[in-house]
Amino acid sequence: MGARVLVIGGTGFIGSHVVAACVDRGHDVTVFSRGRRPVTPGAASIVGDRRRPGPATRADLETGWDTVIDTCAHTAVDMDVSQSIPAQRYLLLSTCGIYQAAGLSRIADESVPVNMHSVARGKVQCERRAALLPAQSLVVRLGVVTGPDDPSGRAAYWIDRALRGTGVLVPARPDQPVQLVDVRDVAGFLAAMVDSEHTGVVNVAGSITLFAEFIDLIRAAGHGESEFHWAPEQFVLARGVRPWQEVPLWLPTDHPFRAHLRTGTDRATQMGFVDRPLSATIADLISWYRTHRYRHPHWLTLDREQALLRSIGGS
Ligand SMILES: NC(=O)c1ccc[n+]([C@@H]2O[C@H](COP(=O)([O-])OP(=O)(O)OC[C@H]3O[C@@H](n4cnc5c(N)ncnc54)[C@H](OP(=O)(O)O)[C@@H]3O)[C@@H](O)[C@H]2O)c1
């Protein structure tokens, strides 16, 4: 008999994969969300808003669970409802973005202090409240997650470029680290943690690769239709191109978040976390991209990219 599992936010990008992985392991899964997206087959559903749960929603949530997996707590107030949900275990999704990375070249492990002034400081408050719950808690700090359906478009940007058959601007340095974890490996790990006894904090991030290797993988998988041009990052920065938002995964050399792309995951490995090769994730992203043609509105436009390439003599 599987565990009774409640996945708060189980219809999101990561949550829907977590639900599928828990169902596959034979758990009895219920999703709690506001009902704006479909529920993965095999799971039951409680519809409500965690910030304003009505009496009926509260009654459904208070039936008791072996494990709660909370994928959508962002500020302290989000944890109010968590206190009234009886559970043996509480798994909270947090982010490696909370580490105080200034002056560090990498985040060695979970003992690196957190940054109370970062954009993710709400997650720090959630983590602190999770530690006070009567349930055994495990905080899972995620690195950059991708895979088919990734709404951030971080990897899809480069797939789009690889398949487009044009010149492609690469402002990152070839030795910039890239650390991507496949959403399905995150989900498998969380499903395995449902009935484990691990507590505390664990970083879950992918293997570290270099931007040059990442581009080689993308080019190989895209069958070389596009030509990639490495551009000096200062040149591109001086022309107002925004790293990460407009050109996903690019973080300039002195960017304070660079250390986050070299996050240590030894504890996760000891706990059984296994990540697939990046080439496998890229192959699946390409299949997904070919049918979905996903494009994010913040991406650098083709016209602007080609103009930049002409000015460096690359097109
Ligand atoms: N993606 C990454 O690279 C990354 C990296 C580090 C950490 N994380 C963390 O991973 C977690 C999951 O991210 P995601 O990208 O999968 O999120 P997402 O796609 O935005 O999904 C959010 C989920 O929460 C539900 N939800 C939102 N507000 C709610 C509310 N007030 N009450 C009840 N349900 C609510 C949504 O459904 P409804 O809208 O129907 O309510 C949906 O099921 C987040 O905590 C994020 O900070 C992600």
PDBQT file of the ligand as one rigid body, heavy atoms in Angstrom, charges set to zero:
ROOT
HETATM    1  N1  LIG A 401      11.814  26.076 -12.248  1.00  0.00    +0.000 N 
HETATM    2  C1  LIG A 401      12.977  26.210 -11.644  1.00  0.00    +0.000 C 
HETATM    3  O1  LIG A 401      14.044  26.242 -12.279  1.00  0.00    +0.000 OA
HETATM    4  C2  LIG A 401      13.025  26.310 -10.126  1.00  0.00    +0.000 A 
HETATM    5  C3  LIG A 401      14.268  26.512  -9.515  1.00  0.00    +0.000 A 
HETATM    6  C4  LIG A 401      14.321  26.610  -8.128  1.00  0.00    +0.000 A 
HETATM    7  C5  LIG A 401      13.154  26.468  -7.371  1.00  0.00    +0.000 A 
HETATM    8  N2  LIG A 401      11.952  26.283  -7.994  1.00  0.00    +0.000 N 
HETATM    9  C6  LIG A 401      10.748  26.149  -7.165  1.00  0.00    +0.000 C 
HETATM   10  O2  LIG A 401       9.991  25.035  -7.579  1.00  0.00    +0.000 OA
HETATM   11  C7  LIG A 401       8.624  25.253  -7.244  1.00  0.00    +0.000 C 
HETATM   12  C8  LIG A 401       7.724  24.838  -8.383  1.00  0.00    +0.000 C 
HETATM   13  O3  LIG A 401       7.983  25.666  -9.504  1.00  0.00    +0.000 OA
HETATM   14  P1  LIG A 401       7.108  25.525 -10.825  1.00  0.00    +0.000 P 
HETATM   15  O4  LIG A 401       7.852  26.235 -11.891  1.00  0.00    +0.000 OA
HETATM   16  O5  LIG A 401       6.719  24.105 -11.032  1.00  0.00    +0.000 OA
HETATM   17  O6  LIG A 401       5.799  26.374 -10.445  1.00  0.00    +0.000 OA
HETATM   18  P2  LIG A 401       4.475  26.610 -11.308  1.00  0.00    +0.000 P 
HETATM   19  O7  LIG A 401       4.565  25.927 -12.646  1.00  0.00    +0.000 OA
HETATM   20  O8  LIG A 401       4.202  28.077 -11.296  1.00  0.00    +0.000 OA
HETATM   21  O9  LIG A 401       3.320  25.854 -10.484  1.00  0.00    +0.000 OA
HETATM   22  C9  LIG A 401       2.723  26.419  -9.354  1.00  0.00    +0.000 C 
HETATM   23  C10 LIG A 401       1.689  25.446  -8.815  1.00  0.00    +0.000 C 
HETATM   24  O10 LIG A 401       1.147  25.967  -7.582  1.00  0.00    +0.000 OA
HETATM   25  C11 LIG A 401      -0.272  26.147  -7.696  1.00  0.00    +0.000 C 
HETATM   26  N3  LIG A 401      -0.599  27.351  -6.921  1.00  0.00    +0.000 N 
HETATM   27  C12 LIG A 401      -0.093  28.601  -7.101  1.00  0.00    +0.000 A 
HETATM   28  N4  LIG A 401      -0.597  29.454  -6.190  1.00  0.00    +0.000 NA
HETATM   29  C13 LIG A 401      -1.451  28.720  -5.410  1.00  0.00    +0.000 A 
HETATM   30  C14 LIG A 401      -2.281  29.039  -4.303  1.00  0.00    +0.000 A 
HETATM   31  N5  LIG A 401      -2.340  30.289  -3.814  1.00  0.00    +0.000 N 
HETATM   32  N6  LIG A 401      -3.002  28.044  -3.733  1.00  0.00    +0.000 NA
HETATM   33  C15 LIG A 401      -2.954  26.782  -4.226  1.00  0.00    +0.000 A 
HETATM   34  N7  LIG A 401      -2.176  26.418  -5.282  1.00  0.00    +0.000 NA
HETATM   35  C16 LIG A 401      -1.444  27.376  -5.868  1.00  0.00    +0.000 A 
HETATM   36  C17 LIG A 401      -0.517  26.257  -9.204  1.00  0.00    +0.000 C 
HETATM   37  O11 LIG A 401      -1.822  25.876  -9.598  1.00  0.00    +0.000 OA
HETATM   38  P3  LIG A 401      -3.034  26.960  -9.713  1.00  0.00    +0.000 P 
HETATM   39  O12 LIG A 401      -2.482  28.133 -10.463  1.00  0.00    +0.000 OA
HETATM   40  O13 LIG A 401      -4.142  26.226 -10.387  1.00  0.00    +0.000 OA
HETATM   41  O14 LIG A 401      -3.358  27.303  -8.298  1.00  0.00    +0.000 OA
HETATM   42  C18 LIG A 401       0.493  25.231  -9.725  1.00  0.00    +0.000 C 
HETATM   43  O15 LIG A 401      -0.035  23.927  -9.519  1.00  0.00    +0.000 OA
HETATM   44  C19 LIG A 401       8.499  26.726  -6.834  1.00  0.00    +0.000 C 
HETATM   45  O16 LIG A 401       8.415  26.792  -5.427  1.00  0.00    +0.000 OA
HETATM   46  C20 LIG A 401       9.807  27.333  -7.303  1.00  0.00    +0.000 C 
HETATM   47  O17 LIG A 401      10.216  28.408  -6.479  1.00  0.00    +0.000 OA
HETATM   48  C21 LIG A 401      11.867  26.199  -9.354  1.00  0.00    +0.000 A 
ENDROOT
TORSDOF 0
